[in-house]
Amino acid sequence: MEKEALALAHFLVDKLAKTPPSARLLVGIAGIPASGKSTFALLLTAYTNELLASAAHASASNAKARLVGLDGWHLSRAQLDEFPDPQLAHDRRGIHWTFDSQGYVAFVRSLREPLSLETPVITAPSFDHALKDPTYDDVAIHPNDRIVIIEGLYTFLAIPPWNEAGLLLDERWYFEVDIEEAQRRLVQRHVATGVTKDLEEAVWRAEENDMPNGRFVVANMLEPTRTIRSITDPSLTLP
């Protein structure tokens, strides 16, 4: 997948060169859980910044790429406690209605504002896996962050209000993987990272929450501008 990440980094840099200087290039990367999209997005961002840094010597441009994870828009555990059925909300955490969809849409809209010398820094939340909650205003998007890559399950979901953000993206890339392969990866990951206490819980979590969410994404996403086939690749293996 490294070769594909590098090739697509070249694609983004070339596309940015054709983008007006007052605009950003917005890229959404979606896919079912364990499709490899998160690690691929990290590779893509790193390669894109390497290419932009090389181009800067010739063009005096200081453009950069910034990666933002959709996980930052998870509702906090305290917010889930306020749901009519808190137990269900916690059990299904990760489904689209346990996210701050309106906040995500507002963020993408702010990225579409014309760039100028007066453009303010835009902030985005991140997700602290140790705290199991978002960290607000943790990611800063500066005016020279001309390429913003947003990675997550619902980056271009077709249902309101998510679709409003998806339609503002210049690129919508879907990471495709077989459901069975994704579930196998998920179970291994949940056990290895301590998300679940044992294999039985890992299988339950994958079957009852992660994979239903993945199927929902496949059935309810805006048309991708590009489909990337995920492969089992050691470079995409999370610790």
C-alpha positions in Angstrom: 0.0 0.0 0.0 3.0 2.3 0.4 3.3 2.6 -3.4 -0.4 3.5 -3.7 -0.1 6.1 -0.9 2.9 7.7 -2.7 1.1 7.7 -6.0 -2.0 9.4 -4.5 0.2 11.9 -2.7 1.6 12.9 -6.1 -2.0 13.1 -7.3 -3.0 15.5 -4.4 0.1 17.7 -4.9 -0.7 18.0 -8.6 -4.4 18.8 -7.9 -3.4 21.4 -5.3 -1.3 23.2 -8.0 -4.6 23.6 -9.9 -6.6 24.8 -6.9 -7.0 28.5 -6.4 -4.7 29.9 -3.6 -7.7 31.0 -1.7 -9.1 27.5 -1.4 -8.2 24.3 0.4 -8.2 20.8 -1.1 -10.4 18.6 1.1 -10.1 14.8 1.0 -12.3 12.3 2.9 -11.2 8.7 3.4 -13.9 6.3 4.6 -14.2 2.5 4.9 -15.5 -0.1 7.2 -13.7 -0.8 10.5 -10.3 -2.5 10.0 -10.1 -1.7 6.3 -6.7 -0.1 6.8 -7.9 3.5 6.1 -6.4 5.0 9.3 -2.9 3.8 8.8 -3.1 4.5 5.0 -4.2 8.1 5.8 -1.1 8.5 8.0 1.2 7.3 5.1 -0.6 9.5 2.6 -0.2 12.6 4.8 3.5 11.9 5.4 4.2 11.4 1.7 2.2 14.4 0.7 4.1 16.6 3.1 7.4 15.3 1.8 6.4 16.2 -1.7 5.1 19.6 -0.7 8.4 20.3 1.2 10.4 19.4 -1.9 8.2 21.6 -4.1 8.5 24.5 -1.6 12.2 24.9 -2.5 11.2 25.7 -6.1 8.0 27.6 -5.5 8.6 29.3 -2.1 5.3 27.8 -1.1 4.8 26.7 2.5 1.7 24.6 1.8 1.2 21.6 4.1 -1.2 18.7 4.5 -3.0 18.1 7.8 -4.7 14.8 8.9 -7.8 15.0 11.0 -9.5 11.9 12.5 -13.3 11.7 12.6 -13.0 9.9 16.0 -12.6 13.3 17.6 -16.3 13.9 17.1 -17.3 11.0 19.3 -19.8 12.1 21.9 -18.2 11.9 25.3 -19.2 9.2 27.8 -20.9 11.9 29.9 -23.0 12.9 26.9 -23.9 9.2 26.3 -25.1 9.1 29.9 -27.7 11.6 29.0 -29.3 9.5 26.3 -32.8 8.0 27.0 -31.1 4.6 27.1 -27.6 5.2 28.3 -26.6 1.5 28.3 -27.6 1.2 24.6 -25.7 4.4 23.8 -22.5 3.0 25.4 -22.9 -0.4 23.9 -23.4 1.0 20.4 -20.7 3.7 20.7 -19.2 4.1 17.3 -22.6 4.1 15.4 -23.3 7.3 13.6 -25.8 8.6 16.2 -23.1 8.5 18.9 -21.1 11.2 17.0 -21.5 15.0 17.0 -22.5 15.1 13.4 -23.5 18.8 13.4 -20.1 19.7 14.9 -18.4 17.8 12.1 -20.4 19.5 9.4 -19.6 22.9 10.9 -15.9 22.0 10.9 -15.9 21.1 7.2 -17.9 24.2 6.3 -15.2 26.3 8.1 -12.5 24.7 6.0 -14.4 25.9 2.9 -14.1 29.6 3.9 -11.8 31.5 1.5 -8.2 31.8 2.7 -6.6 35.1 3.3 -4.0 36.8 5.6 -6.8 37.2 8.2 -7.9 33.5 8.1 -8.0 32.3 11.7 -6.6 29.0 12.9 -9.3 26.3 12.9 -9.3 23.7 15.6 -10.6 20.1 15.6 -11.0 17.6 18.4 -9.0 14.4 18.6 -9.8 11.2 20.5 -7.8 10.2 23.5 -7.9 6.4 23.6 -6.5 6.4 27.2 -9.3 8.6 28.4 -11.8 7.0 26.0 -13.1 10.5 25.3 -12.5 13.4 22.8 -9.9 16.1 23.5 -11.4 19.3 22.2 -9.5 21.8 20.1 -6.5 19.5 20.0 -5.7 19.7 16.3 -4.9 23.1 14.7 -5.4 23.7 11.0 -3.4 26.8 10.0 -4.0 28.9 6.8 -1.1 27.2 5.1 -2.6 23.7 5.7 -3.9 23.7 2.1 -4.7 20.0 2.0 -6.9 18.6 4.8 -7.3 14.8 4.9 -10.3 13.6 7.0 -10.3 10.0 7.9 -13.2 8.0 9.5 -16.2 5.8 9.0 -18.7 8.6 8.3 -16.7 11.2 6.5 -19.1 11.1 3.5 -22.2 9.4 4.8 -25.2 10.1 2.6 -27.8 10.8 5.4 -28.5 14.2 7.0 -26.7 16.1 8.3 -23.5 14.1 7.4 -24.2 14.5 3.6 -23.7 18.3 3.9 -20.1 17.7 4.8 -19.5 15.0 2.3 -20.7 17.1 -0.6 -18.1 19.8 0.4 -15.2 17.4 -0.1 -13.1 17.6 -3.3 -12.2 13.9 -3.0 -14.2 11.0 -1.4 -12.0 7.9 -1.2 -13.5 4.6 -0.1 -11.3 1.9 1.3 -12.7 -1.4 0.2 -12.2 -4.7 2.1 -14.1 -8.0 2.5 -16.3 -8.0 5.6 -14.9 -11.4 6.7 -11.3 -10.1 6.4 -12.1 -6.9 8.2 -13.8 -8.9 11.1 -10.8 -11.1 11.4 -8.5 -8.1 11.6 -10.8 -6.5 14.1 -10.9 -9.4 16.5 -7.1 -9.6 16.5 -6.8 -5.9 17.1 -9.3 -5.7 19.9 -7.5 -8.4 21.8 -4.0 -7.2 21.1 -4.7 -3.6 22.0 -6.7 -4.4 25.1 -10.0 -2.9 23.8 -11.6 -6.1 24.9 -10.7 -8.3 27.9 -10.7 -11.5 25.9 -11.3 -13.2 22.5 -15.0 -13.8 23.3 -15.7 -10.2 24.0 -13.7 -9.2 20.9 -15.9 -11.4 18.7 -19.0 -10.0 20.3 -17.9 -6.4 19.8 -17.0 -7.1 16.1 -20.2 -8.9 15.3 -22.7 -6.7 17.3 -21.2 -3.2 16.7 -18.3 -2.8 14.4 -19.5 -4.9 11.4 -23.1 -3.5 11.5 -21.6 0.0 11.4 -19.5 -1.0 8.5 -22.4 -2.4 6.6 -24.4 0.7 7.3 -21.6 2.8 5.8 -21.4 0.7 2.6 -25.2 1.0 2.1 -25.4 4.7 2.9 -22.4 6.6 1.6 -22.2 9.3 -1.1 -20.6 8.1 -4.3 -16.8 7.8 -3.9 -14.6 9.6 -6.3 -12.1 6.8 -5.9 -12.2 3.2 -4.5 -9.0 1.8 -3.0 -8.8 -2.0 -2.5 -7.4 -2.8 0.9 -4.9 -5.7 1.1 -3.3 -7.5 4.0 0.0 -5.5 4.2 2.5 -5.6 7.1 3.0 -1.9 6.8 -0.7 -1.4 7.7 -0.6 -3.5 10.8 -1.3 -1.5 14.0 0.7 -2.3 17.1 
